[in-house]
């Protein structure tokens, strides 16, 4: 059929450009995995603290959870019959930790495509960092707001835009959107300076996504906002449970009035079946454990610093200041070949290509986790040194 020919041509084009993707079998979040008969150290998972791979934690959770409470489906949205005690227990526990109201969502993607459309109207402008996640971009596009992008982590450029739109009488609200730790470069926003800038403009609300910081930053793992002591200065502090917290879902830390408003206006929240209560109970269990893992966070931070130094020593630019470490190669096809070589050496590292990253910035993306040893890190560096340049 003619329309199938069109899609086949598009797929052929992706293959020629080195941008073709497909599912792989036998993949897991465990520290090691088997692929094509080779055992590899898993450096592609977001299980930064090793909680998803911890069988002992799972056994403890199920020992503490009676069979009657292991409900596998909510069967409705929270506004109908889906507001189980596990939801309210988790929100209460998180609110106590953060010192502000908390609202839960089915996923980080639901969160980012729902909050901004609910809060932003035609008299709102959204100013987003150039490298915010695709889910945030989709949320911006679904809103009625106009939007502009500021150069990545360039607060001077952001300030220029804020001055311009603060003076615009047609704009009632400015929502500045960024991530704390960026998912592809592994670098971070200067949250203290960003909050100080925000406080100069009374129209501004600040939206910060902590997806890759929750669990790994801050004394109690509450993210960069805790680390830099600015939790109460961020209007919309969001994050996910699907990475370091070994679960699924998203959360918002905010003023109680914003929470109430979103319950009455956010479409992905209102019209989605709620998460299974057992997932919320597991998240609550993990959230409490995570807050006490100061030693693991310190070990991960030390490992990341050694990795940054090793990548730089090989002559690669390394913008990262976190556990996400890119090895920027540039060409998509060369990056795919490099990933295959590193995998043959026993390291499951994946290529990241456009449109996930800008053209000519394809890279290997190393996701460190707390179980990686210094010896393994040196072996990885040795494999990277052998790549053709």
BELVENRA-V299379 format. One record per residue. N is the residue number from 1. SS is DSSP state (A for helix, B for strand, O for the rest). PSI is psi as a letter, one per 30 degrees, with the letter a starting at -180 (* if undefined). BURIAL is b if it has 24 or more other ideal C-beta (glycine too) atoms within 12 Angstrom, else e. Layout:
n=[N N]
ss=[SS SS]
psi=[PSI PSI]
burial=[BURIAL BURIAL]
//
This chain:
n=[1 2 3 4 5 6 7 8 9 10 11 12 13 14 15 16 17 18 19 20 21 22 23 24 25 26 27 28 29 30 31 32 33 34 35 36 37 38 39 40 41 42 43 44 45 46 47 48 49 50 51 52 53 54 55 56 57 58 59 60 61 62 63 64 65 66 67 68 69 70 71 72 73 74 75 76 77 78 79 80 81 82 83 84 85 86 87 88 89 90 91 92 93 94 95 96 97 98 99 100 101 102 103 104 105 106 107 108 109 110 111 112 113 114 115 116 117 118 119 120 121 122 123 124 125 126 127 128 129 130 131 132 133 134 135 136 137 138 139 140 141 142 143 144 145 146 147 148 149 150 151 152 153 154 155 156 157 158 159 160 161 162 163 164 165 166 167 168 169 170 171 172 173 174 175 176 177 178 179 180 181 182 183 184 185 186 187 188 189 190 191 192 193 194 195 196 197 198 199 200 201 202 203 204 205 206 207 208 209 210 211 212 213 214 215 216 217 218 219 220 221 222 223 224 225 226 227 228 229 230 231 232 233 234 235 236 237 238 239 240 241 242 243 244 245 246 247 248 249 250 251 252 253 254 255 256 257 258 259 260 261 262 263 264 265 266 267 268 269 270 271 272 273 274 275 276 277 278 279 280 281 282 283 284 285 286 287 288 289 290 291 292 293 294 295 296 297 298 299 300 301 302 303 304 305 306 307 308 309 310 311 312 313 314 315 316 317 318 319 320 321 322 323 324 325 326 327 328 329 330 331 332 333 334 335 336 337 338 339 340 341 342 343 344 345 346 347 348 349 350 351 352 353 354 355 356 357 358 359 360 361 362 363 364 365 366 367 368 369 370 371 372 373 374 375 376 377 378 379 380 381 382 383 384 385 386 387 388 389]
ss=[O A A A A A A A A A A A A A A A O O O O O O O O O O O O O O O B B B B O O B B B B B O O O O O O O O O O O O A A A A A A A A A A O O A A A O O O O O O O O A A A A A O O A A A A A A A A A A A A A A O O B B B B B O O A A A A A A A A A A A A O O O O B B B B B B O O O O A A A A A A A A A O O O B B B B B O O O O A A A A A A A A A A A A O O O O O O B B B B B B B O B O O O O O O B O O A A A A A A A A O O O O O B B B B B B O O O O O O O O O O O O O O A A A A O O O A A A O O B B B B B O O O O O O O O O B B B B B O A A A A A A A A O O O A A A A O O O O O O A A A A A A A A A A A A A A O O O A A A A A A A A A A A A A A A A A A A A O O O O O O O O O O B B B B B B B O A A A A A A A A A A A A A O O B B O B B B O O O O O O O O O B B B B B B O O O O O O A A A A A A A A A A A A O O O O]
psi=[k e f e e e e e e e e e e e e e f g g k k l k k l g k l g l f l l k k h g k k k k j h f l g i e g g e f g j e e e e e e e e e f j l e f g i k f k f g l l f f c g g i l e e e e e e e e e e e e e f g l l k k l l e l e e e e f f e e e e e f k a f g k k k j k k f g l l e e e e e e e e f l g l l l l k l k k g j f e e e e e e e e e f e f j f f k f k k j k k l l e k k f e f g l l k i e e e e e e e e f f j f f k k k j k j g e g e k e f l l e g g g a e e e e g h g e f f j e j j l a l f g c f g h b k l l l k k a k f e e e e e e f f f j e f e e g k k l l k e e e e e e e e e e e e e e f g h e e e e e e e e e e e e e e e e e e e f f g k k j f k g a f j j k j j e d k e e e e e e e e e e e e f f g j j k l k k l k g e l l k g g k l k j k j k l f f k l e e e e e e e e e e e f f k k *]
burial=[e e e e e e e e e e e e e e e e e b b e e e e e e e e e b e b b b e b e e e e b b b b b b b b b b b b b b b e e b e e e b e e e e e e e e e b e e b e e b b e e e b b b e b b e b b b e b b b e b b e b b b b b b b b b b b b b b b b b b b b b e e e b b b b b b b b b b e b b b e b b e b b e b b b b b b e b b e b e e b b e b b e e b b e e e e b e b b b b b b b b b b b b b b b b b b b e e b b e b b e e b e b b b b b b b b b b b b b b b b e b b b b b b b b b e b b e b b b b b b b b b b b b b b b b b b b b b b b e e b b e e b b e b b e b b e e b e b b b b b b b b b b b b b b b b b b e b e e b b e b b b e b b e b b b e b b e e b e b e b b b b b b b b b b b b b e b e b b b e b b b b b b e b b b b b b b b b e e b b e e e b b b b b b b b b b b b e e e b b e e b b e b b e e b e e]
//
